[in-house]
Amino acid sequence: MLVYIFSAVLALAPVLQSVFDLPLQLAFQRAVLAGCLAWLFLGLRTRGFPRGLFEKRFYPLWAAAALSLISLIVSPFRGSVFNEWGNYAAGLLIFVFASFLDAADRAKAVRAMLWGAWLVFGFSLFQAFALGTFAAHPPLTNLNALALYAVMIIPAAVEAGMWPLAGAMLILMVWTQSVGAVLAALAAAGFYAAGRLKGKELKENAWLLAVLGALAAGALYLLQADSVAGRLAWWKSAWDMFAARPVTGFGHASFTWAQAMFQGSGAFREHAIYAHNYYLEYLAENGLFAALAWFWLLFTAARARSGLIKYSVIAALAHSFVDFGLSVPANFWVFCFLLSSPAEAEGAIPSRAAAARALGLALLLAAALASLDLRSLAYERARGRALDDASSGAAALAETELRPALAAKLFRAPALEFLGRLNLAVPGREFPAAVYYEEALLENRYSAEAWRALKKIYAAPGRERDAAGLESRRREVYR
């Protein structure tokens, strides 16, 4: 059962990533969860409860998951990002439960992943030569994320003997012109060379490592000044976010919502969804202790991998220092599968009482998630109706559509921001927009959108006192 779920996710998620909407995202998340739970309970009588779930190597994972969830619960942006945590949780489940695939099933899942890479390559060609949309809207949402996907697939394709696919992925990597992907590939090649060349052999073949170093230096030379400036600004924003909430962070996937207000007035001001450094982004979003547990797991699991796929993992970890590829759900799921290795402990059949309690907890979890999914989808539909009202000139009616969301603690802050945005777009409705944004700040004092909108509204003549008060409040939050 697991092999079919993982095969579907690994094969289809990358090619569908660029069209991920909320229902599709939730479908992938729940498919992984349902598949893992079904595998557990259907196997209770035959193989028992997997003792491998409690291996010491998984301790950092459970710690990171728990601490990251706590970070989400206390996040000021939880109403905007809580669905994104499900992408992270799905990756953790893939990492853990892929450990229980036997050799034959794992080979099937790898094969499905590789055939999915052919889909990505074929769709890229179709976009480039038929639709003309490859550069603007490539698979995996972004050229850099697509390049990382290609880099991760190449070693797996070579290990499986699928040389044409390896060549196709190499073409895709070059096609994206991603310097980060080139550096990641060179890092993986350097680790591969250093691992095979030891002692005297290493000394005699030092020229190989020197060549790789020269290629890396050349790639660094090709970096554009605005690209470097942007990354430095985004990295500083992530660090300042971490400094503001070092223990809990701002919640998984919150960088895009918070970072604008953490950039200095003289900084490079290009907006970014990601920090372009996975480690700093995770630290800022999840806090110090979750980051320590997660990074410990990543590097210990990477050391434990064997075969050529180990270098897919190394390339991804290297790429994550300069880009955001692992923040893209499909890439993250592929990475978690590649990172996993077989479990060591065998199962032990639990008592019927223990199995019943576990089943009860699982059913409660599934029911809670189903309820949350329905509420999320209902909120999205309400937003759509409110947007239709505003577009037809009835902005005042939009609040009626969002009244249930305003009454719910989880959705209140994003609903207020959305209403503020709708009213601000209508000439003459700056006052109701300001009211909505002021209420949004009461819910989330780190709302970058509210601070920016109110600054614009209070810049009007006659509102100097409001502008001064806003600036005073802002300085109390962003010291």
FENWOUR-V728386 format. One record per pair of residues at least 4 apart in sequence whose C-alpha atoms are under 6 Angstrom apart, sorted by the first residue. I is the first residue (numbers start at 1). GAP is how many residues later the second one is. Records with the same first field share a line. If there is no record, write none. Layout:
I=GAP ; GAP
This chain:
3=4 ; 102 ; 106
6=4
7=4 ; 102 ; 105
8=4
9=4
10=103
11=101 ; 102 ; 105
13=4 ; 317
14=126 ; 316
15=105 ; 124
17=123
18=121 ; 122 ; 123
20=4 ; 5
26=4
27=4
29=61
30=4
31=4
34=4
38=4
43=4
44=4 ; 5
47=300
48=299 ; 300 ; 301
49=298 ; 299 ; 300
50=297
51=294 ; 295 ; 296
52=291 ; 293
60=4 ; 233 ; 237
64=4 ; 226 ; 229 ; 230
67=223
68=218 ; 222
71=4 ; 177 ; 180 ; 215
72=6 ; 179
75=175 ; 176
76=368
78=4
79=331 ; 332
85=167
86=4
87=242
91=242 ; 245
93=4
94=4 ; 243
95=241 ; 242 ; 245
99=241 ; 242 ; 243 ; 244
100=243
101=4 ; 5
118=4
125=4
126=4
127=4 ; 5 ; 6 ; 7
128=4 ; 6
133=4
134=4
138=4
140=5 ; 6
143=33
144=34
145=180
147=26 ; 34
148=33
150=19 ; 23
152=160
153=4
154=12
155=153 ; 154 ; 157
156=153
157=5 ; 9
158=4 ; 5
159=149
171=4
180=139
183=33
184=131 ; 134 ; 135
185=130
186=4
188=123 ; 126 ; 127
191=4
193=4
197=4 ; 5
198=4
202=4
226=4
230=38
231=4
233=35
234=41
235=40
237=22 ; 25 ; 26
238=42 ; 43 ; 46
241=43
242=4 ; 42
245=4
246=41 ; 42
247=40 ; 41
248=38 ; 39
249=35 ; 36 ; 37 ; 38
250=35
251=34 ; 35
252=33 ; 34
255=4
256=17
258=190
261=187
275=6
276=46 ; 47 ; 48
277=43 ; 44 ; 45 ; 46 ; 47
278=4 ; 42 ; 46
282=4
283=4 ; 5 ; 8
286=4
291=4
297=4
305=5
306=4
311=4
315=4
320=4
326=5 ; 6
335=4
382=19 ; 20
386=12 ; 15
389=5 ; 6 ; 9
390=4 ; 5
399=4
405=6 ; 7
406=6
408=4
411=4
413=27 ; 30
416=20 ; 24
417=20
420=4 ; 13 ; 16 ; 17
423=6 ; 10
424=6 ; 9
434=4
437=13
441=4
454=4
458=5 ; 9
475=4
